[in-house]
Amino acid sequence: MSAGKRTPLHEASRLLSRVARGEAEAEVVIRNGILVNVHTGELLEHVDVAIAAGRIAYVGDAEHAIGSGTQIIDAAGRYICPGLLDGHMHVESTMLSVTEFAKAAMAKGTTGIFMDPHEIANVFGAEGVRLMHEEGQQLPLKVFTTFPSCVPATLDLEDAGARLGVEDISKGLAWDNVVGLGEVMNFPGVVYGDPVMLGEIEATIKSGKTVTGHFPSEDGRMLQAYLAAGVTSDHETVTREQGLQKLRMGMHLMIREGSAWHDVKEVIKVVTEDKVPTGNISLVTDDVSPQTLMEKGHLNHVVRRAMEEGVEPVTAIQMATVNVARYFKCEQDLGSIAPGRCADILLLDDLERMTPSTVLADGVVVYDQGQLRKECFPAFVYPPHIRQSMHVGRELAAEDFRLASRFDSTAAHVHVIRIIENSARTAKAAAELPVENGVILPDIRQDTIRLACIERHHGKGQVSLGFVQGFGITRGAVASTVAHDSHNLLVMGVDEQEMAFAANELVKIGGGMIVVEDGKVLAQVPMAIAGLMSEKSLPEVVSEVAGLEEAWKAIGCSLNAPYMTFSLVALPVIPEIRITNRGLADVTQFKLIEVERDTADGDRAD
C-alpha cells in the first residue's frame, strides 16, 4: 500500500453508500470496540466500523456489510480511535528521513502530519522541500506540507544555501497536499508591511490555503496586526495569559510539547481552569528528538500530557484529530471515524496510556502488536547532490580558527555568547582573554572557548570566529551542520588543531554531528541527507546520539542535550547574541558587531 493508491472520496462515494446499505460487502470490518466519537465527545460501546476503498462506509452494527471476502478485525473491547494528526512539526528535528520517521511515528499512533520542512529549504531551497514532500507522498503516513515562509531567517546577517520568495511559494502552493504557508517567523515584517512577507501571505490566501504562524511577542497591537494580515495560528505560546489573548482574537492555538519546549503544563490551563471551548485548540510537537520519539512517543505523548494535566481523554484526542483536520480544511477526509473519512484508525487498550496495539492507514493494518509492516514503507533515495551537501571549498587548517587581535596588547576585551541550559536564548556577555603572538586565546578558567561558523553551501571558504561560554568544555572539539536556521558548519573547542580536525572529519562524512579529542573521533552522527538527516533507522540513530552525548561529557560538558543547545548558537532571530558565517550578530539590534571591543567598558562580564 502507498499513498498513490488512495481513493478520493468522489471516486469511492457510490461504493461506500452501497456498503452502508448492505448491497456490497466491506473489505474490512472492525468489530466490537468502544468508539471514540470526536464529534460528540462520547465513548460508544459495542461499535463496528466497516471499511471499503480505504474509507469508512458504516459505523454501528455492521453485520449487514460482512461478506465472504471481508477481513474481520476483532477489537475485543478495545477503543476505536481516529489516527492522530500533528498540525505543526519539523521532520528534520528527528534526524530521520521522512520514511524512517513515518515508521516510528505510525507505531505511536500518528497517521498524519503537517510538516514545515524549512530546515532543508535553507540548504536546498524549493528542491529540498519538493524531495521531502515527494518522499512523504508514497508512505502510509499522510504527509501534508506547509511551504516554508522564511528562508533564510534573516537577509542581512547570514548566508543560507537558498532563498525563497513569493514566486517560489506560489508555485509550491500548487503542489498536491501542500496545504498552506509554513510558520511565518518574521512577525515584525508582517506587522510593519514587509512586501515579501505580505506577498507570501496574500498568495496563500488567494489559493484558499492556511497561513500558519509563529508569534512569541506579548504585544497585543502587534498580535492583532499580525492576525489582520492573514496569519491564523501560533505554536509559540508559553503562558496561559498569552493563550487566552490569542483565543479571544480568534487565533488557532497550537499547544506544543516537544523535546525542548514543554508548554502543555502552563498553556493547557486555558482548558482546565478557564474552561474555554476547545474547538480552536490543537496539540503539536514542533521539534522532537530521536530519544523522545523512541522513549516517550510522538503526538500520543502530547495527548497523554494533556490528560495528565486534567483534560478529559476524549477532549485531548479531539485536539489531536478533528480540530487539526478542521484547521487545515481537511475534515471531509481526516480527523474522525465517520462515513466517508479515510480509515486511519487506532485500536487502544487503555485510553489514558495512548499506546496503540493496532494501527490502520486507509483501512490497511500497518502496525499490530509491536510489529510494523515494513513492506508498506517503500524506500526513497535522495539524489547524489542532496547527499553531498558539504561545499566548504577547501580543507580547513588550525590557522583558520585563530582570531587575531585588532590591538597591540597582551589582553583582549571581547563580546562572548553565553548559552543558557534548556533555553533557545543566549546572553550577551564579556570577557578579558589573553593575547599571545597577536592571537586571542580561549580561557577554560572562565569557561570561554573558541567558536567558529563556516559557510558550507557555496564553497566560499568563509570563516567567522568568536567565543562562547557555558558549555564547560575543557578539551577536544565538536562540530555540527545542524545549525539553525541556515545550517552552516559550526565548530567549537579549546584547541584550534582539534577544531580543524573536527570540521574536516565532518565534511568527509557528509555532515551531521561529531565530537573529537586528541586527533580521534569519539562519536559521530552522520547525516548525509542535506547534512540534516540520517539515512539510518530510529534505533540506530538513537544509539549514535547516545554515544554523542557521552562524548560531550567526556570532553567536559554536563549540560542536558548539549548538541541541541549548540545547534541554536547560530540562529540570529532569537536574542541576544549569535554567530553566523558573516560574524557576530547582536540580535537585539539586528546588526553585526566586532568580537573584540575597543575598551573594557560597556558590557557586564558577569
MARNUSE-648881 format. One record per residue (C-alpha): x, y, z; residue in one letter; residue number from 0. Coordinates in pm, whole numbers, padded with zeros to 5 digits. Layout:
BEGIN
NODE_X_Y_Z_A_NUM
...
This chain:
BEGIN
NODE_00000_00000_00000_M_0
NODE_00118_00352_-00073_S_1
NODE_-00027_00699_-00076_A_2
NODE_-00054_00680_-00452_G_3
NODE_-00328_00414_-00416_K_4
NODE_-00556_00627_-00201_R_5
NODE_-00906_00663_-00337_T_6
NODE_-01051_01015_-00343_P_7
NODE_-01396_01043_-00189_L_8
NODE_-01560_01134_-00518_H_9
NODE_-01438_00804_-00665_E_10
NODE_-01537_00595_-00362_A_11
NODE_-01867_00754_-00264_S_12
NODE_-02100_00524_-00460_R_13
NODE_-01931_00210_-00329_L_14
NODE_-01933_00343_00027_L_15
NODE_-02306_00412_00003_S_16
NODE_-02374_00062_-00126_R_17
NODE_-02176_-00093_00158_V_18
NODE_-02365_00121_00408_A_19
NODE_-02695_-00005_00261_R_20
NODE_-02578_-00368_00270_G_21
NODE_-02571_-00401_-00109_E_22
NODE_-02195_-00454_-00125_A_23
NODE_-01961_-00619_00120_E_24
NODE_-01699_-00430_00315_A_25
NODE_-01334_-00507_00262_E_26
NODE_-01260_-00477_00635_V_27
NODE_-01484_-00469_00941_V_28
NODE_-01354_-00383_01287_I_29
NODE_-01593_-00547_01535_R_30
NODE_-01697_-00487_01893_N_31
NODE_-01498_-00184_02001_G_32
NODE_-01557_00130_02205_I_33
NODE_-01581_00418_01960_L_34
NODE_-01407_00744_02049_V_35
NODE_-01654_00985_01888_N_36
NODE_-01472_01317_01850_V_37
NODE_-01781_01485_01706_H_38
NODE_-01994_01442_02017_T_39
NODE_-01731_01369_02280_G_40
NODE_-01890_01032_02357_E_41
NODE_-01747_00685_02416_L_42
NODE_-01987_00442_02246_L_43
NODE_-01969_00072_02327_E_44
NODE_-02022_-00233_02102_H_45
NODE_-01949_-00048_01778_V_46
NODE_-01832_-00189_01442_D_47
NODE_-01660_00004_01165_V_48
NODE_-01699_-00109_00803_A_49
NODE_-01431_-00008_00553_I_50
NODE_-01418_-00009_00172_A_51
NODE_-01177_00156_-00073_A_52
NODE_-00966_00271_00221_G_53
NODE_-01254_00474_00367_R_54
NODE_-01517_00431_00632_I_55
NODE_-01853_00317_00495_A_56
NODE_-02052_00247_00810_Y_57
NODE_-02029_00293_01188_V_58
NODE_-02252_00088_01415_G_59
NODE_-02367_-00273_01390_D_60
NODE_-02203_-00368_01060_A_61
NODE_-02326_-00729_01036_E_62
NODE_-02503_-00644_00710_H_63
NODE_-02176_-00529_00549_A_64
NODE_-01987_-00854_00611_I_65
NODE_-01941_-01092_00320_G_66
NODE_-01731_-01394_00236_S_67
NODE_-01434_-01176_00140_G_68
NODE_-01449_-00939_00434_T_69
NODE_-01148_-00925_00665_Q_70
NODE_-01261_-00923_01029_I_71
NODE_-01056_-00743_01294_I_72
NODE_-01178_-00818_01644_D_73
NODE_-01139_-00509_01856_A_74
NODE_-01231_-00721_02159_A_75
NODE_-01347_-00423_02359_G_76
NODE_-01053_-00202_02270_R_77
NODE_-01106_00165_02197_Y_78
NODE_-01150_00256_01829_I_79
NODE_-00985_00595_01795_C_80
NODE_-00910_00825_01500_P_81
NODE_-00545_00836_01396_G_82
NODE_-00356_01131_01543_L_83
NODE_-00268_01438_01333_L_84
NODE_00033_01657_01417_D_85
NODE_-00053_02008_01298_G_86
NODE_00300_02151_01319_H_87
NODE_00633_01972_01313_M_88
NODE_00977_01966_01153_H_89
NODE_01073_01615_01047_V_90
NODE_01438_01721_01024_E_91
NODE_01447_01764_01402_S_92
NODE_01407_01389_01444_T_93
NODE_01734_01344_01245_M_94
NODE_01546_01085_01039_L_95
NODE_01431_01071_00680_S_96
NODE_01058_01110_00627_V_97
NODE_01031_00734_00570_T_98
NODE_01214_00635_00887_E_99
NODE_01021_00894_01085_F_100
NODE_00695_00756_00946_A_101
NODE_00780_00407_01066_K_102
NODE_00844_00533_01418_A_103
NODE_00551_00776_01435_A_104
NODE_00288_00539_01299_M_105
NODE_00380_00281_01561_A_106
NODE_00299_00554_01817_K_107
NODE_-00040_00631_01660_G_108
NODE_00036_00929_01435_T_109
NODE_-00132_00878_01097_T_110
NODE_-00092_01227_00953_G_111
NODE_00148_01522_00982_I_112
NODE_00154_01880_00859_F_113
NODE_00527_01935_00824_M_114
NODE_00720_02255_00771_D_115
NODE_01048_02148_00604_P_116
NODE_01220_02482_00645_H_117
NODE_01546_02322_00757_E_118
NODE_01613_02152_00425_I_119
NODE_01475_02461_00249_A_120
NODE_01764_02661_00396_N_121
NODE_02007_02417_00236_V_122
NODE_01845_02327_-00097_F_123
NODE_01553_02565_-00138_G_124
NODE_01237_02456_-00315_A_125
NODE_01412_02145_-00448_E_126
NODE_01476_02019_-00096_G_127
NODE_01115_02088_00003_V_128
NODE_00990_01905_-00305_R_129
NODE_01203_01598_-00235_L_130
NODE_01088_01565_00126_M_131
NODE_00730_01623_00014_H_132
NODE_00757_01359_-00259_E_133
NODE_00909_01110_-00016_E_134
NODE_00606_01161_00206_G_135
NODE_00354_01105_-00072_Q_136
NODE_00447_00739_-00116_Q_137
NODE_00401_00649_00252_L_138
NODE_00102_00520_00452_P_139
NODE_00157_00819_00682_L_140
NODE_-00038_01111_00539_K_141
NODE_00224_01378_00484_V_142
NODE_00099_01729_00418_F_143
NODE_00336_02021_00373_T_144
NODE_00319_02384_00471_T_145
NODE_00556_02562_00237_F_146
NODE_00843_02734_00421_P_147
NODE_00792_03109_00451_S_148
NODE_01116_03249_00594_C_149
NODE_01418_03120_00402_V_150
NODE_01664_03241_00515_P_151
NODE_01554_03355_00859_A_152
NODE_01732_03689_00802_T_153
NODE_01867_03851_00486_L_154
NODE_02133_04077_00635_D_155
NODE_02307_03864_00900_L_156
NODE_02379_03526_00740_E_157
NODE_02402_03323_00420_D_158
NODE_02191_03011_00370_A_159
NODE_02203_02766_00085_G_160
NODE_01895_02916_-00077_A_161
NODE_01635_03191_-00073_R_162
NODE_01262_03153_-00122_L_163
NODE_01037_03435_-00236_G_164
NODE_00677_03495_-00333_V_165
NODE_00714_03324_-00671_E_166
NODE_00860_03010_-00509_D_167
NODE_00579_02997_-00254_I_168
NODE_00312_03048_-00521_S_169
NODE_00448_02756_-00723_K_170
NODE_00476_02533_-00416_G_171
NODE_00120_02604_-00307_L_172
NODE_00002_02441_-00631_A_173
NODE_00152_02102_-00541_W_174
NODE_-00088_01830_-00429_D_175
NODE_-00109_01808_-00049_N_176
NODE_00067_02138_00013_V_177
NODE_-00196_02279_00246_V_178
NODE_-00062_02618_00346_G_179
NODE_00224_02850_00434_L_180
NODE_00480_02739_00692_G_181
NODE_00521_02923_01020_E_182
NODE_00560_03293_00947_V_183
NODE_00851_03362_01182_M_184
NODE_00919_03712_01060_N_185
NODE_00627_03857_01254_F_186
NODE_00778_04210_01267_P_187
NODE_00798_04200_00888_G_188
NODE_00431_04107_00867_V_189
NODE_00325_04372_01117_V_190
NODE_00526_04653_00957_Y_191
NODE_00444_04571_00596_G_192
NODE_00741_04383_00452_D_193
NODE_00633_04331_00089_P_194
NODE_00781_03980_00062_V_195
NODE_00609_03852_00374_M_196
NODE_00277_04013_00283_L_197
NODE_00310_03881_-00072_G_198
NODE_00357_03526_00055_E_199
NODE_00053_03556_00282_I_200
NODE_-00161_03703_00005_E_201
NODE_-00063_03424_-00234_A_202
NODE_-00162_03165_00027_T_203
NODE_-00497_03328_00096_I_204
NODE_-00570_03351_-00278_K_205
NODE_-00501_02978_-00309_S_206
NODE_-00759_02907_-00037_G_207
NODE_-00500_02755_00193_K_208
NODE_-00392_02806_00555_T_209
NODE_-00138_03061_00683_V_210
NODE_00034_02919_00991_T_211
NODE_00206_03147_01240_G_212
NODE_00487_03200_01488_H_213
NODE_00416_03481_01734_F_214
NODE_00624_03485_02057_P_215
NODE_00554_03852_02136_S_216
NODE_00315_03969_02410_E_217
NODE_00234_04294_02229_D_218
NODE_-00144_04299_02180_G_219
NODE_-00141_04554_01899_R_220
NODE_00121_04359_01707_M_221
NODE_-00086_04042_01757_L_222
NODE_-00394_04200_01605_Q_223
NODE_-00195_04346_01317_A_224
NODE_-00043_04001_01256_Y_225
NODE_-00389_03839_01255_L_226
NODE_-00536_04111_01036_A_227
NODE_-00262_04043_00779_A_228
NODE_-00397_03688_00740_G_229
NODE_-00197_03466_00977_V_230
NODE_-00430_03233_01168_T_231
NODE_-00236_03022_01423_S_232
NODE_00054_03019_01666_D_233
NODE_00258_02748_01842_H_234
NODE_00493_02978_02038_E_235
NODE_00255_03038_02330_T_236
NODE_00415_02969_02667_V_237
NODE_00171_03118_02920_T_238
NODE_-00197_03082_02998_R_239
NODE_-00246_03458_02955_E_240
NODE_-00094_03455_02607_Q_241
NODE_-00316_03162_02516_G_242
NODE_-00632_03341_02628_L_243
NODE_-00532_03657_02444_Q_244
NODE_-00486_03467_02118_K_245
NODE_-00804_03261_02153_L_246
NODE_-01007_03576_02222_R_247
NODE_-00883_03718_01892_M_248
NODE_-00991_03406_01701_G_249
NODE_-00641_03266_01660_M_250
NODE_-00598_02890_01639_H_251
NODE_-00390_02798_01944_L_252
NODE_-00136_02519_01895_M_253
NODE_-00012_02394_02232_I_254
NODE_00338_02249_02198_R_255
NODE_00512_01967_02379_E_256
NODE_00837_01869_02212_G_257
NODE_01178_01762_02333_S_258
NODE_01300_02109_02429_A_259
NODE_00977_02306_02474_W_260
NODE_00728_02183_02735_H_261
NODE_00432_02418_02710_D_262
NODE_00137_02190_02793_V_263
NODE_00164_02226_03170_K_264
NODE_00108_02603_03165_E_265
NODE_-00089_02672_02848_V_266
NODE_-00344_02391_02889_I_267
NODE_-00483_02587_03185_K_268
NODE_-00696_02776_02933_V_269
NODE_-00890_02449_02913_V_270
NODE_-00867_02309_03266_T_271
NODE_-00912_02635_03455_E_272
NODE_-01057_02893_03216_D_273
NODE_-01290_02635_03058_K_274
NODE_-01265_02783_02708_V_275
NODE_-01421_02587_02421_P_276
NODE_-01155_02363_02272_T_277
NODE_-01257_02360_01907_G_278
NODE_-00989_02614_01812_N_279
NODE_-00706_02443_02002_I_280
NODE_-00474_02169_01885_S_281
NODE_-00178_01979_02027_L_282
NODE_00152_01973_01834_V_283
NODE_00511_01854_01876_T_284
NODE_00710_02113_01673_D_285
NODE_01054_01955_01735_D_286
NODE_01107_01602_01864_V_287
NODE_01446_01437_01919_S_288
NODE_01507_01073_01830_P_289
NODE_01531_00984_02200_Q_290
NODE_01193_01138_02279_T_291
NODE_01039_00962_01982_L_292
NODE_01164_00625_02099_M_293
NODE_01126_00660_02476_E_294
NODE_00812_00875_02515_K_295
NODE_00638_00865_02181_G_296
NODE_00522_01122_01932_H_297
NODE_00187_01303_01937_L_298
NODE_00044_01035_02166_N_299
NODE_00286_01165_02431_H_300
NODE_00143_01518_02394_V_301
NODE_-00214_01387_02423_V_302
NODE_-00111_01192_02730_R_303
NODE_00047_01504_02882_R_304
NODE_-00278_01696_02832_A_305
NODE_-00465_01420_03013_M_306
NODE_-00211_01426_03295_E_307
NODE_-00284_01797_03339_E_308
NODE_-00655_01727_03381_G_309
NODE_-00801_01732_03030_V_310
NODE_-01073_01472_02967_E_311
NODE_-00940_01195_02740_P_312
NODE_-01182_01249_02451_V_313
NODE_-01122_01625_02463_T_314
NODE_-00746_01570_02446_A_315
NODE_-00794_01337_02149_I_316
NODE_-01015_01594_01975_Q_317
NODE_-00726_01842_01997_M_318
NODE_-00503_01596_01809_A_319
NODE_-00754_01480_01549_T_320
NODE_-01067_01660_01431_V_321
NODE_-00953_02007_01541_N_322
NODE_-00638_01973_01332_V_323
NODE_-00830_01849_01029_A_324
NODE_-01073_02140_01051_R_325
NODE_-00794_02395_01083_Y_326
NODE_-00632_02270_00762_F_327
NODE_-00969_02229_00584_K_328
NODE_-00929_01851_00561_C_329
NODE_-01219_01744_00783_E_330
NODE_-01403_01568_00499_Q_331
NODE_-01117_01319_00479_D_332
NODE_-00944_01317_00817_L_333
NODE_-00979_01351_01190_G_334
NODE_-01272_01131_01285_S_335
NODE_-01433_00792_01250_I_336
NODE_-01740_00870_01043_A_337
NODE_-01878_00770_00700_P_338
NODE_-01663_00891_00411_G_339
NODE_-01348_00957_00614_R_340
NODE_-01019_00783_00545_C_341
NODE_-00990_00470_00756_A_342
NODE_-00696_00590_00966_D_343
NODE_-00773_00412_01291_I_344
NODE_-00604_00320_01619_L_345
NODE_-00702_00035_01849_L_346
NODE_-00612_00125_02206_L_347
NODE_-00620_-00099_02513_D_348
NODE_-00609_00199_02750_D_349
NODE_-00731_00543_02651_L_350
NODE_-00512_00728_02901_E_351
NODE_-00191_00547_02806_R_352
NODE_-00250_00627_02436_M_353
NODE_-00031_00340_02319_T_354
NODE_-00189_00171_02015_P_355
NODE_-00185_-00205_01980_S_356
NODE_-00304_-00182_01617_T_357
NODE_-00277_00099_01361_V_358
NODE_-00462_00114_01029_L_359
NODE_-00396_00360_00748_A_360
NODE_-00651_00373_00467_D_361
NODE_-00801_00053_00606_G_362
NODE_-00476_-00146_00594_V_363
NODE_-00303_-00269_00909_V_364
NODE_00044_-00112_00914_V_365
NODE_00126_-00191_01278_Y_366
NODE_-00002_-00468_01503_D_367
NODE_00111_-00592_01844_Q_368
NODE_00459_-00448_01816_G_369
NODE_00516_-00548_01455_Q_370
NODE_00547_-00291_01176_L_371
NODE_00462_-00395_00821_R_372
NODE_00780_-00265_00660_K_373
NODE_00660_-00352_00310_E_374
NODE_00417_-00061_00348_C_375
NODE_00712_00181_00357_F_376
NODE_00889_00189_00018_P_377
NODE_01247_00311_00005_A_378
NODE_01321_00661_-00117_F_379
NODE_01666_00753_-00244_V_380
NODE_01775_01115_-00250_Y_381
NODE_01984_01232_-00549_P_382
NODE_02362_01229_-00503_P_383
NODE_02395_01608_-00477_H_384
NODE_02148_01617_-00186_I_385
NODE_02367_01362_-00010_R_386
NODE_02682_01561_-00086_Q_387
NODE_02595_01898_00063_S_388
NODE_02930_01992_00217_M_389
NODE_03075_02268_-00001_H_390
NODE_03335_02427_00223_V_391
NODE_03573_02488_-00067_G_392
NODE_03897_02378_00097_R_393
NODE_04047_02174_00377_E_394
NODE_04043_02372_00698_L_395
NODE_04361_02433_00897_A_396
NODE_04440_02538_01253_A_397
NODE_04510_02895_01149_E_398
NODE_04150_02927_01028_D_399
NODE_04044_02915_01392_F_400
NODE_04287_03175_01530_R_401
NODE_04133_03516_01591_L_402
NODE_04387_03797_01559_A_403
NODE_04361_04089_01799_S_404
NODE_04298_04430_01648_R_405
NODE_04521_04593_01907_F_406
NODE_04881_04568_02025_D_407
NODE_04812_04433_02374_S_408
NODE_04858_04129_02597_T_409
NODE_04486_04110_02671_A_410
NODE_04169_04148_02466_A_411
NODE_03823_04253_02579_H_412
NODE_03571_04051_02380_V_413
NODE_03200_04002_02337_H_414
NODE_03102_03646_02431_V_415
NODE_02797_03433_02361_I_416
NODE_02678_03288_02691_R_417
NODE_02446_02992_02642_I_418
NODE_02158_02912_02877_I_419
NODE_02083_02547_02950_E_420
NODE_01746_02421_02819_N_421
NODE_01678_02756_02653_S_422
NODE_01685_02883_02298_A_423
NODE_01802_03223_02422_R_424
NODE_02159_03336_02478_T_425
NODE_02304_03620_02684_A_426
NODE_02549_03884_02563_K_427
NODE_02847_03859_02796_A_428
NODE_03202_03998_02808_A_429
NODE_03542_03856_02894_A_430
NODE_03905_03958_02913_E_431
NODE_04118_03699_02731_L_432
NODE_04495_03662_02693_P_433
NODE_04670_03752_02370_V_434
NODE_04984_03570_02253_E_435
NODE_05169_03648_01931_N_436
NODE_04875_03866_01830_G_437
NODE_04618_03585_01868_V_438
NODE_04330_03598_02119_I_439
NODE_04330_03278_02324_L_440
NODE_04047_03093_02500_P_441
NODE_04042_03065_02878_D_442
NODE_03891_02749_03027_I_443
NODE_03914_02905_03375_R_444
NODE_03643_03145_03256_Q_445
NODE_03469_02864_03064_D_446
NODE_03533_03067_02749_T_447
NODE_03632_02872_02440_I_448
NODE_03665_02920_02067_R_449
NODE_03365_02923_01832_L_450
NODE_03352_02926_01452_A_451
NODE_03084_02935_01183_C_452
NODE_03192_02830_00834_I_453
NODE_02988_02886_00518_E_454
NODE_02927_02541_00373_R_455
NODE_02676_02589_00090_H_456
NODE_02861_02777_-00185_H_457
NODE_03228_02693_-00131_G_458
NODE_03325_03045_-00027_K_459
NODE_03562_02926_00243_G_460
NODE_03424_03199_00466_Q_461
NODE_03503_03155_00838_V_462
NODE_03379_03377_01121_S_463
NODE_03523_03345_01470_L_464
NODE_03408_03423_01822_G_465
NODE_03394_03295_02179_F_466
NODE_03130_03113_02381_V_467
NODE_03067_03043_02750_Q_468
NODE_02861_02787_02934_G_469
NODE_02939_02450_02778_F_470
NODE_03208_02354_03026_G_471
NODE_03429_02201_02757_I_472
NODE_03793_02174_02866_T_473
NODE_03943_01969_02581_R_474
NODE_03867_01835_02234_G_475
NODE_03623_01990_01989_A_476
NODE_03273_01948_01850_V_477
NODE_03119_02032_01513_A_478
NODE_02769_02028_01364_S_479
NODE_02593_02105_01036_T_480
NODE_02263_02116_01223_V_481
NODE_02297_02488_01288_A_482
NODE_01962_02666_01277_H_483
NODE_01840_02804_01053_D_484
NODE_02096_02843_00774_S_485
NODE_02275_02520_00871_H_486
NODE_02630_02627_00806_N_487
NODE_02919_02441_00973_L_488
NODE_02953_02519_01344_L_489
NODE_03275_02428_01527_V_490
NODE_03366_02477_01894_M_491
NODE_03667_02386_02105_G_492
NODE_03969_02491_02304_V_493
NODE_04246_02391_02064_D_494
NODE_04246_02511_01705_E_495
NODE_04409_02189_01578_Q_496
NODE_04124_01985_01725_E_497
NODE_03869_02222_01574_M_498
NODE_04020_02185_01227_A_499
NODE_04022_01806_01268_F_500
NODE_03656_01801_01377_A_501
NODE_03547_02022_01088_A_502
NODE_03735_01824_00823_N_503
NODE_03612_01489_00955_E_504
NODE_03252_01614_00948_L_505
NODE_03297_01728_00589_V_506
NODE_03423_01380_00499_K_507
NODE_03111_01205_00630_I_508
NODE_02873_01448_00458_G_509
NODE_02766_01646_00763_G_510
NODE_02592_01573_01090_G_511
NODE_02743_01598_01439_M_512
NODE_03085_01497_01574_I_513
NODE_03297_01504_01892_V_514
NODE_03676_01464_01879_V_515
NODE_03967_01457_02121_E_516
NODE_04342_01409_02072_D_517
NODE_04300_01373_01697_G_518
NODE_04049_01091_01731_K_519
NODE_03675_01073_01670_V_520
NODE_03495_00996_01997_L_521
NODE_03147_00988_01845_A_522
NODE_02962_01098_01536_Q_523
NODE_02611_01104_01390_V_524
NODE_02641_01107_01009_P_525
NODE_02355_01296_00840_M_526
NODE_02407_01251_00470_A_527
NODE_02071_01398_00365_I_528
NODE_02149_01770_00334_A_529
NODE_02370_01745_00644_G_530
NODE_02046_01735_00844_L_531
NODE_01901_01384_00837_M_532
NODE_02039_01035_00874_S_533
NODE_01967_00752_00634_E_534
NODE_01952_00507_00925_K_535
NODE_01664_00374_01136_S_536
NODE_01543_00527_01461_L_537
NODE_01714_00270_01689_P_538
NODE_02045_00321_01507_E_539
NODE_02022_00699_01532_V_540
NODE_01922_00684_01899_V_541
NODE_02228_00471_01967_S_542
NODE_02455_00715_01781_E_543
NODE_02310_01016_01964_V_544
NODE_02354_00841_02299_A_545
NODE_02720_00790_02209_G_546
NODE_02743_01155_02110_L_547
NODE_02605_01267_02447_E_548
NODE_02860_01050_02629_E_549
NODE_03137_01201_02417_A_550
NODE_03024_01554_02510_W_551
NODE_03052_01450_02875_K_552
NODE_03398_01307_02813_A_553
NODE_03529_01647_02699_I_554
NODE_03380_01826_02999_G_555
NODE_03019_01916_02914_C_556
NODE_02747_01806_03156_S_557
NODE_02454_02000_03006_L_558
NODE_02126_01836_02912_N_559
NODE_02120_01762_02535_A_560
NODE_02413_01999_02465_P_561
NODE_02406_01924_02092_Y_562
NODE_02060_02085_02074_M_563
NODE_02179_02399_02253_T_564
NODE_02486_02410_02027_F_565
NODE_02268_02385_01715_S_566
NODE_02094_02711_01812_L_567
NODE_02409_02920_01864_V_568
NODE_02387_03041_01502_A_569
NODE_02016_03139_01499_L_570
NODE_02008_03519_01457_P_571
NODE_01638_03572_01522_V_572
NODE_01633_03486_01894_I_573
NODE_01807_03723_02141_P_574
NODE_02059_03818_02247_E_575
NODE_02376_03735_02052_I_576
NODE_02472_03472_01792_R_577
NODE_02744_03376_01549_I_578
NODE_02678_03342_01176_T_579
NODE_02905_03286_00879_N_580
NODE_02922_03666_00844_R_581
NODE_03031_03734_01201_G_582
NODE_02897_03805_01548_L_583
NODE_02532_03915_01541_A_584
NODE_02370_04130_01809_D_585
NODE_02010_04016_01773_V_586
NODE_01872_04292_01993_T_587
NODE_01999_04545_01737_Q_588
NODE_01986_04316_01430_F_589
NODE_02339_04405_01327_K_590
NODE_02686_04253_01311_L_591
NODE_02935_04363_01578_I_592
NODE_03308_04321_01632_E_593
NODE_03414_04032_01855_V_594
NODE_03686_04243_02015_E_595
NODE_03567_04550_02197_R_596
NODE_03755_04880_02190_D_597
NODE_03776_04903_02571_T_598
NODE_03695_04704_02882_A_599
NODE_03397_04931_02947_D_600
NODE_03038_04884_02841_G_601
NODE_02918_04529_02886_D_602
NODE_02879_04332_03202_R_603
NODE_03124_04046_03243_A_604
NODE_02908_03852_03484_D_605
